[in-house]
């Protein structure tokens, strides 16, 4: 079986996860600027095909997947470290502290500081 394909089980039965390499790459490089062309290349697909397959197999766009992963990483860092918010923003891969705050608030309903104070 090619390395860019894995077989998974979901509630519909078995399916071939053709985007597994891209998701692994995202998680290993979450703090970096991630190129969609790199992701599609890892899956041996053109970008339009990759984008369509990714949504079908994951239920979200590539951008949503990356943002969700970054927010999850930031939540963990906010609760498990005392690092300041701009450092957490950078380590989580957000382009700026203002982007981080905006996306974090949209996803959680709290600013990063409020989240830390309420859940930490």
N, C-alpha and C positions, 0 to 999 in steps of 0.2 A: 504494500500500500504506500502511495506517495507520502512524504513527510508532512505535507501541508493539509492532509486530511485526517480527521479522527472520527471515530464512531462514538456517539453518545446516546443516552437513553433519555427520552422525555415522556410526558404522559401520552403522547401519540404513538409511542413505540421508538424504534431505532431510526436514527437519521445520520447522515454524514455531515459533520460540522466542517464546512470548507473554509471557515474563517478563523479557525483555532490558532493558526500561526500569527495572525494579525492581533488577536486578543492577547496572546502571550507577549508579543512585542510591545503592545501598549502598556501592559502591566510592568514589564521590565524597564520601560523607558518613560514612565508617566511624567517625570519631571522635565522632560525635554519637549521641544517642538516636534510634533509627530506629523510626518508627511503622509497624506492619503495615498500618494503614488507609491511610497515605500510599502504601505500596508497592502495595497492591491498586488504589488509585485511579489510580496511574500506568499500570497495565495494564488499566484500564477493566473491572475485575471486582469482584464482591463479595469480601469477605475469605475466606469459606469456599471459593468457587470458586478464587480466587487461590492459596490454601494448597494445595489439591488439585492444581492445574495445576503449581505450583512443584515439588512433590515428584515428580510424574510426569516433568517435563522436566529436572530437575536431580539427581534421585536423593537429595535430602536436603531437610530442612525449611528454612524461611526462617531460623529461629534457628541451625541448624547451619551454614548458608551464611555467616551473619554472623559466627559464632564462628570458623569456619575462616579467613575473611578477616582477622579481627582477630588471630588467632594468627600467620598468615603475615606480616602487617605487623609484629607485635612481634618475630618471629624476625629479620626483616631489620634492624630497628632495634637489636636486641641485638648483632648482628654487625657493623653498619656505623657505630655511633655509641658514644660513651662516656656517653650520657645515663643518669641513674640510673633504676632500675626503676620507681618510681612515675610518673616523667615518661613513660616508654614506655607504661606501663599506660594513662595518661590519653590520650595521643596515639593509642593504638590503639583507644580507644573503650570500654574496660572500665569498669564502674560503680565499681569500687574496686580497690585494689592486691591485696586478698585474693581477690576474684573472679578477677582476672588470674592470680594464682599458682595457684589451684585449677584453672581451665580450662586454663592452659598445661601444668600437670603432667599433667592427664588426657589432653591431646592429644599431648604429646611424651614423657612419661615423665620429664621433668626439670623442676626449678624454673627460673625465668628465669635466675637467677644461675648455676646448674649448666650450663644450655644455653650461656650466654655463655662460661663457662670452658672447656667441652669443645670448642666449635665456633669460638670466636673467635680 
